[in-house]
C-alpha cells in the first residue's frame, strides 16, 4: 500500500515522505536534519529506514538539511545531473548520487518513479509520479505554469500533492513585497496561484480517479488554507467530484500519512519503527 505524508511545506522549508510497505522515500530535505528526525519520529519512522532521497530542485527551502542529513543516515540521493552539479561544492554524499532523467522511469524497491519537467526558476526542476500496486501519486512543488506535458504526466493519479502558493488578490495587496518580487512569484517560472492550481485539479478530477488533493507551499502572507481549499473545492463541485478530499499541508508539522488510493486502505497503518526511535533521536536532541 502506498502512503504519503508531508513533513513540512512552505517558504521556510519543504520535505515529504512517500512509502509503501517495503520502501521509504524522502522527497526534498528543506528543513534541518534535526527537524527531519523529529518529524519522522512523530510518524513512527526512523530516518535510517529511508531507502533514498529524491530532489525536486536545488533551492535552499528544498535542500537546506540535505548535507547534514546525508552524513547522518548515509542514503543515496536521486536527482538530475544538473541539479547534482548545483549542489556539488563541498558536498560528497557518503550514500552516493543516482542520476535520473526526465520521463525515464526507475524503481526504488517496489515503488516506480517517473520524473517530469516543471517550470520554475531553478536549474532543472522536476515533479514526480509514484506508482505501487495500482496506487498512483502525483507530486509537483514549485512551478509557475502548468504545461500540457505536466498535465499528461499527472493523468490518472489517485492523490496529488500540488503547490497553491498565493491568492491573486492577496499577492497584489501585499505591502511587504516589492513589485519585482510579485512579478517573479506570478511569472511562468515562479509559483502557482490558487486559481491555477484549481484549474489543474479540475482537469485531473474529470478523469474520475482523483481521491485526494494535498495543497502545499502556501504563502504565509499571500494565502491561507481556507482561501486555497475553497478555490479548489469550487472547481470540484463544477465537475461533480464532491468526494475528493482537499487538505492543506502544514508549514511546521507533519501532515498525514494518507493512503494514496483509498480503495487499498489497510487497517495496519503505516510501518512503525518506534522501538528504534529513542536511540536515533538521542543523537540529535
N, C-alpha and C positions, 0 to 999 in steps of 0.2 A: 504494500500500500504506500502511495506517495503522499508526503505531507509537506507543508510549508509553514515557516514561522519567520516573521520579521524581528530582528534583534534591535532595530532602531532605524528610523528613516526621517531624514531632514537635512538641512544645511549643516548641522552640527556633526553629522556622521551617519553612514548607511552600512547596514550589514544584514544578511538574511541566511536562513538555513533551508535547504531542500533535502529531504531524506526519505528513504524507503526503509523497509525492514532490514535491509542489508547494507545500505550505502548512505553516507552522510556527507553533504557538500556545503561548504560555506561560500556564499556569494558576496564578494566585497568584504573589506575589513576597514571601514572608515571610522571606527571607534577604537579606543585604546585597547591594547591587549588585555589589560585588567578587566575592562568592562565586557569584552568578548567572553572572558572566562565566567564572570559573574552572571551575565545574561543567559549564557548556555546552561549554567547551573540551575537557573530558575526553571528551565525546561527539562532538567534531569539528564543533560548530555555533557559528557566530558570532552573537552577540546581534543584530547589525544585520540578520540574515536573518529575524528573527521578524516575522510578519505582524500580530500583535496579542496582547494580554494580556487574559485573562479572569479575573475575580474571583469567588470563591465568596461572600465576605463581607468585612467591614471589619476584623476583629480583627488586631492587630499581627503575630501569628505567620503571617499570610497576606498582609500588605501592608507589612511593615517596610522592605523595599528598593524599594518601588514608585516613590516620588517621584524618588530619585536615578537609578534605572534608566531611568525615562522621560525624564529630562533628557539622559541619555547617548545613548539609542537612538531617541527620537522616534517612538514607536509608539502606535497607538490602544489605548485601554483599553475593554473591554466589561464592563458591569455594569448592575445595575438602577438606576433613578433614585434610590431611597432610599439605596442603597449609595454612589452617587456623591456625594450630598449629605453623607453622613457623613465623606467624605474631602476635602471641597471647601476647607476652611480653609487658605488659603495655598498651595494646590496647583493650579496651572494646567498641565495636561499639554500640552506642545507638539505631541504627536501626536493630541490630541483625545480626546473621550469618545464612545462609542457606547452609547446607552441601549437595553437589551434588556428584554424582558418574559418572565415565566414562561410556559412552554408555547407560545411563539410561535417557531417555528424560524427560523433565519437561517443564512447561509453566510459563511464566510471562505475565499476560494479554492475548492478542491474539497472542503472539509470542511463538512458540515452539522451545526449545533449546535442542541440543544434544551435549554433550561434548565427545571428543575423545582424546586418548593419543598421545602425540608428544614426540620426542626425543630431550631433551635439558638438560643442567646441572643444573636443578632445582629439588626441592624435588618431585613434582608431576605435571609437566607441562601439559597443556590441550589446545586443539583447540576447536572451536565450529562451529556447523551448526545451523543457524537460519532459521525458516520457518514461513511464514504467508501468507495465502490465495494464495497459489500456487507459491509464490516467495521464493527462497532459496539462502541464503548467506553462503559461507564458510569463516571461519576466522582462520588463523594459523600464529602466530608470534613467532619467536624464536624457531627454530628447526634445527637440523644438518643433518637429514636424513629423506627421505620420505619412510614410511613403506607402506606395502600393505593394512593394516587396515586403515591408514590415507587416502590413495587414495580412498578406498572404501567409507569412510565416506563423502568424497567430491564429490562423483559421482552425477552428475545431478544438480550441483549448477548453478545458473544464474549469480552470481557475486562472485568473490573470492578476499579476502584480504590475501596476502601472502608475507612473507618477501623475499627480494632479497638483502642479506646483502653485498656481496662482489663480485668483479670480480677476478677470479683466478690470472690473471697476475698482476693486481694492488696490490693484497694482497702480493704476493711473492716479488714484487719490493718495498714494503713499508719499509722505513728506520726507522720508529718511533716505530714499534712494535717488541719486541724480538721474537725469533724463537718459544719459548714455547707458547706465546700468539697466534701466527699464527697457530700453531698446534691445539690449543684449538678451535679457531674460525672455522677451517676447519674440525674438528672432527665430528663424528656421533652424538655427543651431543652438538655441537656448533651452527653454523648458516648455512643457505642455501646460496650457491653461485648463481650467475645469471644462470649458466648452469643447476644446479639442479632445480631451480625454473622453468626455461623454460621447462625442461623435464616433470615436473608435470603438468604445464599448457597445454602442448601438449596432454597429456593423457586425461585430463578433456575435452579439446576442441573437441576431436574426437567424443564425445557423442552428440554434436550438441546443447547443452543447454546453454553453456557459452556465455555471452554477454559482460562482463566487468571484467578486472583484475586490482586491485589496488595493486601496489608494495609498500611495507613498509620496515622500518628498514634499509634503505640504509646506508652503512658506509660513513662517511663524507670524509675519506681519501682513501678508497679502493673500491669505486664505484661512479657512478654518474648517474643521471636519463637517460641521452642519451644512455649510455652503457647498462644499465639494460633494458630499453624499447626495444632497438634494439635486444637484445638477445631473448626476449620473442616474439617480432613481427616476428622474423626469423622463429621460430618453428610454429607459427600460419599460416604463409604462406605455410609451408610444408603440413599442413592438410587442406588447403583452408578455414581457419577460418579468413578471411581478415576483417570481420566486427566486430570482438571482439576488444573492446576499451581497451587500456593499458594506465594506469595513474600511476604516482609516487606520493605517499603521501608526503606532505611537512614536514620538520623537526619541524618548529616552528610556524606553522599557520594551521588553519583548511583547509581541502580539501573535497569538496562536499557541500551539500549532493547529493548522486546519487541514482536513483531508482535501486533497486536490480534486478528487472525484467522490462526491457524496454517496454514489451508488456502491462504492467499495469500502464504506466505513466498517471498521472492526471495533470490537469492544476492548481490545487490549491497550489502546492508546499508544503514544509514542514510545520508542525504545528508551529505557531508563538506565542511567549509569550512576544513580545516586550513591551506590555503595563505594564508588571510586572518587566521588567529588571532594571529599574532605581533604584528602592528600593533595589533589590537584590544586585546590584553592589556597591551600596553606602557602604555596609558593608566591601568591600574588597579593595576599591581603596582609 
